Amino acid sequence: MNNRYDFLYLFDCKDANPNGDPDAGNLPRLDAETGQGLATDVMLKRKIRNFIEQTTDQKIYFKEFAVHNHQHAEAYKALDLGDPAKAKRAEIDKAREWMCQNFYDVRTFGAVMSTKVNCGQVRGPAQLSFARSIDPIVSSEHAITRTSVTDEKDIEKERTMGRKFTIPYGLYKAQGFVNPFLADQTGFSDEDLELLFTALENAFQFDQSAARPAGSMNPRALIIFKHDSKLGNAPSSKLLEGITVTKNEGVEIPRCFSDYTVTIPEDLRTYCADKKIEIIERI
């Protein structure tokens, strides 16, 4: 890979729970001081992994019910490296390279694989930030009921009660970065990069659930800055912070994406042209 990339990603959530916090009863994550909603980078990576696993033949390392030592053992078996318990640095390096070649998310996001069956550690070239909502959000709590029971001893109960949390609306912004030097180390290719951006464009398409029903979460913007060199031609902050996301005039409480305007100012476009940075708007 011969280019550095920075990108900004916007997605919104309406009448759903974008990223529940298990330490807070699955309430939507919140910045307690500003009231802005938060969504973790781990959540976004989960959507990317799920999309790629469902729609391509790429293998995913971090997936449901995966046993990592069994996956590591595949590398030792495929390369005929012998007993993992006796592996030296050379064997571990070969196993790490095999894991990068065979698991999309390892060569993309990295992984710590220095477990009982040691495949070393990988720093991934693609990284995402936490997402933060543009404006404060309000968490709503809804009581729900169930007419069936789990245990026979509860058969006399008419119904059981539960809780469900949603936010009326929130537009979230995350930032991303692709390090071409680490890409060379893991084998992350231009084809892998294209797949990453495609996954972000379709991140919520096949992720519907009771907490996130169909149409409740949608990608809204993917703005990419492609530098003409590996080192890059400008600081990430100069590029990403130059994009403005503002509420439209007369909108006090936003409830849809059309209540906002996303702008790449002309001075930023001129700056990028002078610095030989291509701006790519994918959504």
Secondary structure, DSSP 8 states (H G I E B T S, - for coil): ----EEEEEEEEEEEE-SSEEGGGTTEE-B-TTT-EEEE-HHHHHHHHHHHHHHHSS---SS-TT--HHHHHHHHHHHHT---GGG--HHHHHHHHHHHHHH-HHHHHHEEEEESSSEEEEEE-SEEE--EEEEEE---EEEEEEESS-SSGGGTT-S-EEEEEEEEEEEEEEEEEEE-HHHHHHHT--HHHHHHHHHHHHTTTTT---SSS-TTSEEEEEEEEEEESSSS-SS-HHHHHTTSEEEE-TT-SS--SGGGEEEE--HHHHHHHHHTTEEEEE--
